[in-house]
Amino acid sequence: MTEVFINREQEQEFLKSYLSNKPRNILFLYGPKSTGKTTLIKHVLDNLSNPDEYAISYFNMRETLIANMKDFKKLFFPEKLKDLHKTLLTGISFNFGFFGWSAADLNSLDENLFGLMMEKIKKASQQGIKPVIVLDEFQYLKDIKFSPQEDSAYLIDELFKFFIAVTKQNNLAHVICLSSDSFYMEELYNHTGLSNTSDFQLIDHLTKDDLRYWLLEKESFPQKMFEDSWRYLGGSVWEIWQVIAAYQNIGSWQEKIDDLLQVKWSLYMDYFQSNFVSPESIKHESKKLFLKITDRISQDGKYQITNEDTGINDL
């Protein structure tokens, strides 16, 4: 089954407009897991009407183990390419996105990473090319220190200072950061002074009308399959794809929905038991609040916070 985009026209137009304009801010694409953020940005970048005008460096943090600064440097300037270049291609720059480098860059890579990156971005910009940096699930970098010293700054803080420099301050490169961790993103926003330097675009789950159009009007799947999918999975694109695959493979969707619900239930019970059953420090009122919220969500699909609620810290 070919991949489809349901009700993402607005998001696609937003991204195209962002990329066509002068770089002025960092763009954050955020939203729950399984809403198609990665698929969306890849689709837009792969279908640019003028791809030769862009130099795109896309980094998916889920695909690379990044435990320290050395790993981070390898992400932007891969070690194998560097070794190959050093031994066989001395004096000839190798292009990796717009982070091309020559053998003379090796010392700079160790001593002044961000300076070297800025140099490459400026060079691309001077050649009339629009550099684009995409960091997918960037929160995986949050615990890395900039150097081994105990009092060293965190890499993420220095990285976003650099991103502000190449976007708002110097208008040299587009920076797009994707994350499904909205809590961490808010923490980062408040901590690193990203106000007035950033733009945000929510990529949310599909609405009921979106799902109806996809499953019934576009694909002509059974009405009951649509009803069950919406009732138990909502508009979660990744899970809906699994239901569709099951139906196409075995002609049934109920067992796949049951499997997905079992996973959700297991996660729920693990969380509940580890936080609200065993520890004596958890107040009884906190447990009641947790049960109240989950009961409301199970009925209405959401929980509306009111001024009458207590225990907001527990929430």
NORSULQUI-V96599 format. One record per pair of residues at least 6 apart in sequence whose C-alpha atoms are under 7 Angstrom apart, sorted by sequence separation. I is the first residue (numbers start at 1). J is the second residue. D is the distance in whole Angstrom. If there is no record, write none. Layout:
I	J	D
I	J	D
This chain:
66	72	6
94	100	5
95	101	7
125	131	7
146	152	6
166	172	5
167	173	6
189	195	7
215	221	5
246	252	6
247	253	5
276	282	6
296	302	7
297	303	6
93	100	6
94	101	6
109	116	7
124	131	7
145	152	6
146	153	6
166	173	6
167	174	6
216	223	7
246	253	6
296	303	6
93	101	5
94	102	7
108	116	6
145	153	6
146	154	5
93	102	4
145	154	4
146	155	5
92	102	6
121	131	6
144	154	6
145	155	5
243	253	6
246	256	7
293	303	6
91	102	6
143	154	7
144	155	6
215	226	6
229	240	7
276	287	6
91	103	6
163	175	7
90	103	6
243	256	6
142	156	6
212	226	7
243	257	7
141	156	6
86	103	6
85	103	7
99	117	7
100	120	7
99	120	6
98	120	6
208	230	7
98	121	7
211	235	7
286	311	7
98	124	6
208	235	7
207	235	6
225	253	7
286	314	6
168	197	6
206	235	4
205	235	5
206	236	7
205	236	5
12	44	6
205	237	7
98	131	7
164	197	7
157	192	6
138	177	7
57	97	5
138	178	7
139	179	7
56	97	6
57	98	7
132	173	6
133	174	6
134	175	6
135	176	6
136	177	6
137	178	5
138	179	6
55	97	6
56	98	7
131	173	5
132	174	5
133	175	5
134	176	5
135	177	5
136	178	5
137	179	5
55	98	6
130	173	6
131	174	6
132	175	6
133	176	6
134	177	6
135	178	6
136	179	7
137	180	7
125	172	6
122	172	7
121	172	7
121	173	7
55	129	6
54	129	5
55	130	6
56	131	6
57	132	6
58	133	6
59	134	6
60	135	6
61	136	6
62	137	7
53	129	5
54	130	5
55	131	5
56	132	5
57	133	5
58	134	5
59	135	5
60	136	5
61	137	6
68	144	6
53	130	6
54	131	6
55	132	6
56	133	6
57	134	6
58	135	6
59	136	6
60	137	7
61	138	6
67	144	7
69	146	6
54	132	7
61	140	6
26	167	7
25	167	5
24	167	5
25	168	5
23	167	5
24	168	4
23	168	7
24	171	6
33	180	5
23	171	5
26	174	7
27	175	6
28	176	6
29	177	6
30	178	6
32	180	5
22	171	6
23	172	6
26	175	5
27	176	5
28	177	5
29	178	5
30	179	5
31	180	5
23	173	6
26	176	6
27	177	6
28	178	6
29	179	7
30	180	6
23	174	5
31	182	7
30	182	7
19	174	7
37	203	6
35	203	6
35	204	6
35	205	5
26	197	6
27	198	6
28	199	6
29	200	6
30	201	6
31	202	6
25	197	5
26	198	5
27	199	5
28	200	5
29	201	5
30	202	5
31	203	5
32	204	7
25	198	5
26	199	6
27	200	6
28	201	6
29	202	6
30	203	6
31	204	5
25	199	6
29	203	7
35	236	6
36	237	7
34	236	6
35	237	6
7	210	6
34	237	6
6	210	6
34	238	5
6	214	7
